[in-house]
Amino acid sequence: MLLQRTTYPNIADRIEMTYRNALIGIYTFGGCAVSFEEIIDPGETGWMEALSEMIGMDYAGLAEARARLVKSEADANTSAGFRLDPRLEALYEDLRAIKGRYLPPSTQYLRQIGGG
């Protein structure tokens, strides 16, 4: 922030725009959203189910590869309780709403490309 002389409001605007665009893309073209926390938490498996469904990858192979890379429990030290920006909190909740799910392309998109 200091090096680029960027203020927090500008950074928050960029974050919101980036992730809102990602959500629009997922709801339009299909896909899934996976957080880093999900990847490193051995107890989280929904993202692997969604990803394997989306790209046709074997779930067991994905789970095995992940088990080789992730050896410990997820870090329990979170920043719970710290609220910085209500817009970003709402955005985070929108992303969590599709956690562990593959969303297929929208009917409108499929119709546009001649696939639906």
C-alpha positions in Angstrom: 0.0 0.0 0.0 2.8 2.4 0.9 4.9 1.7 -2.1 2.0 2.2 -4.6 0.5 5.0 -2.5 -2.8 3.1 -2.6 -5.4 3.6 0.1 -7.5 1.0 1.6 -10.7 2.1 -0.1 -9.0 1.6 -3.5 -7.8 -1.8 -2.5 -11.2 -2.8 -1.2 -12.8 -1.6 -4.5 -10.3 -3.8 -6.5 -11.0 -6.8 -4.3 -14.7 -6.4 -4.6 -14.6 -5.9 -8.4 -12.3 -8.9 -8.9 -14.4 -11.4 -6.8 -17.8 -10.0 -8.0 -16.5 -10.5 -11.6 -15.5 -14.1 -10.6 -18.9 -14.8 -9.2 -20.6 -13.4 -12.3 -18.3 -15.7 -14.4 -19.1 -18.7 -12.3 -22.9 -18.1 -12.5 -22.7 -17.5 -16.2 -20.1 -19.9 -17.6 -20.2 -22.5 -14.7 -17.5 -23.4 -12.3 -16.7 -23.5 -8.6 -15.0 -21.4 -6.0 -12.3 -22.9 -3.8 -10.6 -21.1 -0.9 -7.1 -21.8 0.2 -8.4 -22.7 3.6 -10.5 -25.5 2.0 -7.5 -26.9 0.2 -5.3 -27.1 3.2 -8.0 -28.4 5.6 -8.0 -32.2 5.4 -11.6 -32.2 6.7 -12.8 -30.2 3.7 -13.8 -32.5 0.7 -16.7 -30.6 -0.9 -14.3 -28.6 -3.2 -12.8 -31.8 -4.5 -16.2 -33.2 -5.3 -17.1 -30.0 -7.1 -13.8 -29.8 -9.0 -13.9 -33.4 -10.1 -17.4 -33.0 -11.3 -16.5 -29.8 -13.2 -13.4 -31.0 -15.0 -14.1 -34.8 -15.1 -11.1 -35.6 -12.9 -11.2 -38.8 -10.8 -12.1 -37.8 -7.3 -10.0 -40.5 -5.7 -6.9 -39.4 -7.6 -7.5 -35.8 -6.6 -8.0 -36.8 -2.9 -4.8 -38.9 -3.0 -2.8 -36.1 -4.5 -4.2 -33.6 -1.9 -3.4 -36.0 0.9 0.3 -36.2 -0.2 0.5 -32.4 -0.2 -1.5 -31.6 2.9 0.0 -33.2 6.0 -1.3 -31.2 9.0 -4.6 -29.8 10.3 -5.6 -26.4 9.0 -4.3 -23.4 11.0 -6.9 -22.7 13.8 -5.6 -19.2 14.2 -8.1 -17.1 12.2 -9.0 -13.5 12.2 -12.5 -14.1 13.4 -14.0 -11.1 15.0 -12.1 -8.6 12.9 -14.5 -6.7 10.7 -13.0 -4.4 8.2 -15.5 -3.7 5.4 -19.2 -4.8 5.2 -19.1 -5.0 1.4 -16.2 -7.5 1.6 -18.0 -9.5 4.3 -21.1 -9.7 2.1 -18.9 -10.8 -0.8 -17.3 -13.5 1.3 -20.7 -14.8 2.3 -21.7 -14.9 -1.4 -18.6 -17.0 -2.1 -19.3 -19.2 0.8 -22.8 -19.8 -0.4 -21.4 -21.8 -3.3 -18.8 -23.6 -1.2 -18.3 -27.2 -2.3 -20.6 -26.9 -5.3 -20.1 -27.0 -9.0 -22.4 -24.6 -10.8 -23.1 -25.6 -14.4 -23.2 -22.9 -17.1 -26.3 -20.8 -17.2 -29.2 -21.7 -19.6 -28.7 -18.3 -21.2 -25.1 -19.0 -21.9 -25.7 -22.4 -23.3 -28.4 -21.1 -25.5 -26.0 -18.4 -26.8 -23.4 -20.9 -27.7 -25.9 -23.3 -29.2 -25.5 -25.9 -26.5 -28.8 -25.7 -24.7 
